[in-house]
Amino acid sequence: MSVGKSVRLFLADGTPGGVLTAEIMKWTGHVLAAPRSDLAALLKRDETRRTGIYILLGDDPDSFGGTLAYVGEGDDVGKRLYQHARAEDQGGKDFWERAIVLTSKDANLTKAHARYLESRFITLAREASRARLTNCTAPPPVVLPEADVSDMEYFVEQALIVLPVLGINIFRSAARAARETHQSGTASLVVADPSPLFELCHFKDGIVATAREVDGEFTVLEGSHAQPRWTGSHAGYQALRDSLERAGTLVPAGPAMSFAHDQVFASPSAAAAIVFGRTANGRADWKVKGSGLSYGAWQTRGIDQEVAQVSA
């Protein structure tokens, strides 16, 4: 059974689009987030003068709805953010529109800790394949004492809970979340009530795709098939399909296309459209394998019974 978490958010300037902080009770980590337009206010905060890591996020012009990201570390995170805010010809970065800073409330993070965390978050982002990293290198994890490694892995585990609450999903890996626990030095995540296996079939063309709802996200699984080309008229889905092909997510596999890895979609209908090569009603077309129950019916299971009990 999963254990509930209390995430405390504070809007520093009273607006949802400005500087905000996020914390978890009994976790020494501290998260700051702000748009680039509020960088001056962000740099005034004491947290940015500490050792930690930072994440820069922006839109990817080469991918429909995609994200560009950069993960870095510093003894004084604020100085690094200031450097990245300069023009590119002065050593800065133009792409980013939002900055996230992860530090420790007890100021116990060292340079070695920050370098370890930087390496881990770069690895997690690459495994998740939800953003295009602009980091030129992927430094290996720093060798730390066993106790420090344990502390840093706990830091990562808690950060992976807080960041999606802030809408930062670039580290969320469907493959990692689908396992109840993950050993060998990575964060342990608990998944409650895993979904059944859903199937989408077009037997005439030999198209079979499978999916699960993982951590609240509709995820088409590696090895699923899709039509060889887009034939629909929906420009948005066509752009999404083109971006998946360019990214190597959809690759040729005989007469059809195949998913090279698990892929998260915004909705079951978006997933069905990519598989069928045209618009589709994913809530009706995806079926629980072996039962024929639609995704929509599975999603609303038990509601009628609950309503009847409340009304009684």
Secondary structure, DSSP 8 states (H G I E B T S, - for coil): ------EEEEETTS-TTS-EEEEETT--EEEEEEEGGGHHHHHTSGGGGSSEEEEEEEE-TTSTT-EEEEEEEESSHHHHHHHHTS-GGGT--SS--EEEEEEETT----HHHHHHHHHHHHHHHHHHTSSEE--S---------HHHHHHHHHHHHHHHHHHHHTT--TT--HHHHTSS---TTS------S----EEEEEGGGTEEEEEEEETTEEEE-TT-EE-SS-----HHHHHHHHHHHHTTSEEEETTEEEESS-EEESSHHHHHHHHHTS---HHHH-EETTT--BHHHHHTTTHHHHHHHHH-
